[in-house]
Amino acid sequence: MTAQADDELWSAIADPSRRRVLDLLVSHGEVSASWLAGRVPFSRQAVSKHLVVLERAGLISRRKQGREVLYQVEAGRLDQATRAMAELAAQWDRRLGAIKRLAETAHAENERRNRHEP
Amino acid sequence: MPGLMIEREVVIEAPVEVVWRTITEPDQLSQWFADRVELVVEPGAHGFMEFGDQGGPVVVEIVDPPTCFSFRWNYPAGEEPVAGNSMLVEFTLTPEGDERTRLRVVESGHELLGWPDAEKQRYAGEHQGGWGTYLDRLTTLLAKRQSG
């Protein structure tokens, strides 16, 4: 079952525009909202909204420098998201592995029975 | 299929009919999936899965023997599961000769939980796949920047 915190995380990263913002933060380090707005095809207001969502999901943090507010990626949280994804995938790998064992055992059983009852 | 998607695959040394029975028969389901499964594999059938002290409803979507089986789960009790409040699990079985089957599972819908409808639709229209890869790439990039 997915926890509430994870839902916020998933929906924060799932939006293509927000991923664009996150991309820029990852590749350029600490930057301001106006700097970001100059590099994306959407408005300054949209950038601010996306920053709020990303910050709420814990993916970025802000700090004041003089009159400017600078944003940066929270590496730990990003790493946590990657690991959560990997864990979901690993869960399915375990299930598929169990299906494989069950099906192959059932198949071998059928074969043996068929050989004994021609 | 939009968005976050978990996609895994396994090759099984057994005919497709045997694999089909393994993933759809209730007594088999409880061996690889949940501790207790109450489910009739018919389109639209509602069931229940129990994992330890947790559990939840599940509803069957597509049953097309022996190649397609899908269901929705992880939705709030009392609600009808639809795109946006649940996760969709899709099994695809592909025979590779008489004795071998490729089994693929796709789980999707994580990122749409708790979204307003309008945003969901916009998102589904805009974005196609590649979510897990995106995260991997981002993490790698970040690690590179921090070490360099």
Chai-1 contact restraints between the chains, C-beta under 6 A:
chainA,res_idxA,chainB,res_idxB,connection_type,confidence,min_distance_angstrom,max_distance_angstrom,comment,restraint_id
A,D7,B,L113,contact,1.0,0.0,6.0,A-B,restraint_1
A,D7,B,G114,contact,1.0,0.0,6.0,A-B,restraint_2
A,W10,B,L4,contact,1.0,0.0,6.0,A-B,restraint_3
A,W10,B,H110,contact,1.0,0.0,6.0,A-B,restraint_4
A,W10,B,E111,contact,1.0,0.0,6.0,A-B,restraint_5
A,S11,B,E111,contact,1.0,0.0,6.0,A-B,restraint_6
A,S11,B,W115,contact,1.0,0.0,6.0,A-B,restraint_7
A,A14,B,G3,contact,1.0,0.0,6.0,A-B,restraint_8
A,A14,B,E111,contact,1.0,0.0,6.0,A-B,restraint_9
A,P16,B,E126,contact,1.0,0.0,6.0,A-B,restraint_10
A,P16,B,H127,contact,1.0,0.0,6.0,A-B,restraint_11
A,V26,B,L138,contact,1.0,0.0,6.0,A-B,restraint_12
A,V26,B,L141,contact,1.0,0.0,6.0,A-B,restraint_13
A,V26,B,L142,contact,1.0,0.0,6.0,A-B,restraint_14
A,A75,B,L142,contact,1.0,0.0,6.0,A-B,restraint_15
A,L78,B,T139,contact,1.0,0.0,6.0,A-B,restraint_16
A,A81,B,L135,contact,1.0,0.0,6.0,A-B,restraint_17
A,T82,B,L135,contact,1.0,0.0,6.0,A-B,restraint_18
A,T82,B,T139,contact,1.0,0.0,6.0,A-B,restraint_19
A,M85,B,G132,contact,1.0,0.0,6.0,A-B,restraint_20
A,M85,B,L135,contact,1.0,0.0,6.0,A-B,restraint_21
A,L88,B,I6,contact,1.0,0.0,6.0,A-B,restraint_22
A,A89,B,I6,contact,1.0,0.0,6.0,A-B,restraint_23
A,W92,B,R8,contact,1.0,0.0,6.0,A-B,restraint_24
A,W92,B,V105,contact,1.0,0.0,6.0,A-B,restraint_25
A,D93,B,R8,contact,1.0,0.0,6.0,A-B,restraint_26
A,R95,B,W32,contact,1.0,0.0,6.0,A-B,restraint_27
A,L96,B,R8,contact,1.0,0.0,6.0,A-B,restraint_28
A,L96,B,V10,contact,1.0,0.0,6.0,A-B,restraint_29
A,A98,B,W32,contact,1.0,0.0,6.0,A-B,restraint_30
A,I99,B,T22,contact,1.0,0.0,6.0,A-B,restraint_31
A,I99,B,W32,contact,1.0,0.0,6.0,A-B,restraint_32
A,K100,B,V10,contact,1.0,0.0,6.0,A-B,restraint_33
A,K100,B,I12,contact,1.0,0.0,6.0,A-B,restraint_34
A,L102,B,T22,contact,1.0,0.0,6.0,A-B,restraint_35
A,L102,B,Q31,contact,1.0,0.0,6.0,A-B,restraint_36
A,A103,B,I12,contact,1.0,0.0,6.0,A-B,restraint_37
A,A103,B,A14,contact,1.0,0.0,6.0,A-B,restraint_38
A,A103,B,V18,contact,1.0,0.0,6.0,A-B,restraint_39
A,A103,B,V19,contact,1.0,0.0,6.0,A-B,restraint_40
A,A103,B,T22,contact,1.0,0.0,6.0,A-B,restraint_41
A,E104,B,E13,contact,1.0,0.0,6.0,A-B,restraint_42
A,E104,B,A14,contact,1.0,0.0,6.0,A-B,restraint_43
A,A106,B,V18,contact,1.0,0.0,6.0,A-B,restraint_44
A,H107,B,A14,contact,1.0,0.0,6.0,A-B,restraint_45
A,H107,B,V18,contact,1.0,0.0,6.0,A-B,restraint_46
